[in-house]
């Protein structure tokens, strides 16, 4: 990928037009505004990336500046702006270098493909346009933005498909928010391009506006999400669950609730420390998101307890989901660094043994590291009497049964029938 990207970039630069003074001015404006945007939205982007982890492709509004650059800059400056943006995003991404270089190469190839399509449609200008000309230019630019986003998603999505044993469309193509930001970025790039051609100083207002939007989104996400695991917190989960149950009551569809509790988690904190305990919680949260659908609602209720609401799911299907989640977590392998600086691997209670290296004298006994599992309580119901409090209570009672029967297991609640109205004598 890197070799192909380098060849494509060099070819585009070699066949491109020379750089004018106006091009340098446009590049400087875009670089400054992109820098302001990247710096000002850092905390929001770090929060989103932490929530996504490496579970799926990540798309953000930073692509707006790349699309604007490919619309107005000659190839050499286009590549320079994209590389600058990626260099500034590097501390935020917190990914292995090889992965980040790969995704940067994919972005450059997408930009080269989109620019080639733009060149093939003839010369473009953004001043003194009448209605017909502006409509034509707008459609062409939207098509170029679509090419840019499609090529980028296809290349990075293909890498996910090769890397992940159970890749899903969400992993390869991004979530709803990712693709919404890609679409917004393309539309924003059109506005930036037109503004750059007619009033360059005004482009800074767009950048400031994006920073303000990111700050508001970060505040809202922080209020609804658990900082340690990235899933919804208790308040966020309750709000989302109540909205889903309102829909389920109206449509008369079944709904299930799972309560997931990490077994003997206090022992992990006591033996390994709270920082490693937080790592284990994040891995459990990742497993819950991986083995559920995008429409399922995952939240942390505090401590080591998680809750899931599964729309359109009856008892049998919910039990299958719970067993799949329990099995995945029971086979986890979590590399950690101990308080003494040694590396080891904590594993699920059903994971294959980890063979110690012959020269490693710091590996603790396997009995100390085979510590990860969960117990799960399941409750499901349907009809106009669906009630969240009742589902949670039933699932919680089933969870206690799972704990009492030996942990690392799934138990299903069998609630009593909903109370019927008493008949009255006429």
C-alpha angles and dihedrals in degrees: 000000000000092000093049091047092050092049092048093048094048091048092050092048093047093052096039129100124268120270117258130200090254090054090054090050092050091047091050092051093048092045092050094047092045090050091051091049095047093047095044095047096044098112094047092049093046089052092050093046091048090052093048095040108175093318097108145353115293122223124181140172091265085088087072090076093047092053091046090050094052090050098053111016131079113248098263094054091040090059091045093055093047092049090048092052092048091048090053092047093051096087089048097048095059091195131137111278094242091055093048093048089050093052090045089053090050090052091050091050090049090051092048091050092048092046091051089053090048092051091050092058094061134250118334132204132178105205134084094010122164122213096273095046093046091049091051092048091047093053091047092050093048088052090051090050090050091052091049094051095041096051092045093049093045095052097044092038090054089054090053090050090054094045102042119066091208103032116175132196088255091057094047101038102028132243129290093271092048093055093041089056090048090054092045089049092055092049090045090051090058091053092047091049094051092044092048091054095048108025112009096181091060091065087078089065089060090053093049090048091053091051090052091049090050091050092052092046091048091052092049093046092047090054093051103036135069109245096214100049106020094231123114117290121231095273093045092047093049092051093049092044094052091051091050093048090052088057092045093051091050093048096038091232126150121256130192134200125203123194111200121194126184109236118243091345093161087066090057091051093046095046101037107018135255095277091060088043088058090052090054091049091052091051091050090049090050091051090051092052093044096052096044134069125260088250093055115099116230122188143162115234094194135280109023097330126109131183129207128193114200114196120212091013127130127203097271094049092044090052090053090051091048092050091048091051092046092050094048092051092045088058098046122132113201118185110212140172114232126224088262092055097255121134122229140153125248110205141193118263091253098040119120113262117274109236110226118229112253092238095045113105095165100067110115121226115286091242088064095051100042092083111120124102139116138219117218133202118200130200129168136176142162140199137060092307095065108142127182095209091053094048091050091048093050093046090048091052089050089050091056089051089053090051092047092050095057108286127253090077144101124243126187125216119227103200123201116256116277112268115267125220113261117248114243128211113246 
